[in-house]
Amino acid sequence: MADDKQLLIGKWTVWVKDWIWEYEFSSNGTVAWKDTRSLEKGSGNWSMSSKLVNLSWLNSTTRESWHRPLDILLNKKTFYSSTYFTGPYQIEKVRSVTPGLPSGIPVNPEIANLSWDKYVDQYADCKYDLNYKISQNVSFGYSSILQLSYDDGVNIELDFGEIEDRSMPSDAARNAMAQGYLGRGGRIFPRVLAPATVPRLWMAKSKALADQDKDFKTFAGVGMAGVAFVLSVPAMPAGLPPPAGVTVGKTRVPGVSRTAGAALPVITKGSEVTEEVIRNALRGDQTRTLQGKVSLPAVQRYVDRLLKGDVPPAIKMDGQTIVEGNHRYVAAKVLGKNVPTTPWRSPGTKTPTPIEQIQIDKIDWGNR
């Protein structure tokens, strides 16, 4: 326990419900946090007693405690107290070297004698370009490729879909690494690429997704300014109302037709979207998803964007399965709108379920 302070200093990955944060502890008693999926961040203080590490945050009533002795591997010896969640959560030290594997777990002979600097997460540089290798058939979309460089001169590419968004218990993470294999570029790949096995790649993917979101907001703002200018020009056809007697229809996102008489309410703003509205919009939809749930506030924000005329990034689809873009899909269904899609490859590690069965979380995933 005497070494807990030394162990604490540095970066930790923290999973609380559906949030993933990074905490960085400094020896002077301060700690900083940032959301791996957005640009949100904050700071606070930590103190250590004989049994606990206690955390508090500036301008927040949230309090956290970690039990001593600390363990760098994923564990739940923690307690979180806030207005939106109370209970244990998962933490793990961000490692830059290979963790010790427990005795009795066999190491794949293919990688047993290789230097750990060949581990896929030990890259020297990671580059992400929003426009890299985007299909010419996609009218609006972003790259999903991380370009990795290593100290031995090897360069490889890694797709977002290869890095899974799921937590793993420590024994599963150890097994995935011990039973890794020699992949492209002579790199050691764990059996599962996830935050617990490739924390640096997970952070790189999260930052890339945040860059996409920032670029989309900029693009949408410029696009709306242009539309406002065109519609303000007198006598422009696009700004004229339809002739009397002409009905303006809506085209829904492809899916099974709704039961007759089950018309959707007219939504004029995101706050009008409720769980019941979403359930009605998704009823009978045969589209499948790899995601277990969506955030209601996130769907409401996308509804507001669509109502303003924003053009969202294309939803990634593997046939009839949503690989990425569930919130956009649900928002479009609620409004009966079409959104762009692009073919994508499913990672194949999760079993898809009907979108109509997706859970609806009332907590805002974008806010701490």
HUJO-V42652 format. One line per field, one symbol per residue. ss: DSSP state (~ for helix, > for strand, _ for the rest). burial: 1 if it has 16 or more other C-alpha atoms within 10 Angstrom, else 0. Layout:
ss: ???
burial: ???
This chain:
ss: ___~~~~~_>>>>>>>__>>>>>>>____>>>>>>_____>>>>>>>>___>>>>>>_____>>>>>_______>__>>>>____>>__>>>>_______________~~~~___~~~>_____>>>>________________>>>>>_____>>>>>~~~_>_____~~~~~~~~~__>>_~~~_>>____>____~~~~~~~~~~~~~~~~~~~~~~~~~~~~~~~~~~____~~~______________________________~~~__~~~~~~~~_____>>___>>>~~~~~~~~~~~~~______>>>>__>>>>_~~~~~~~~~~_____>>>_________>>~~~_>>>_______
burial: 00001011101111100101111111000111111111000011110100011111100001011111111011111111000000011111111000000000001000100000111111100101010000000001111111111100000101011110001101001111111111000011111111111111111111111111100110010000000000000000000000000000000010000000000000000100110001111111111111101111111111111110011111111100111111111111111110111111010000011111110100111001
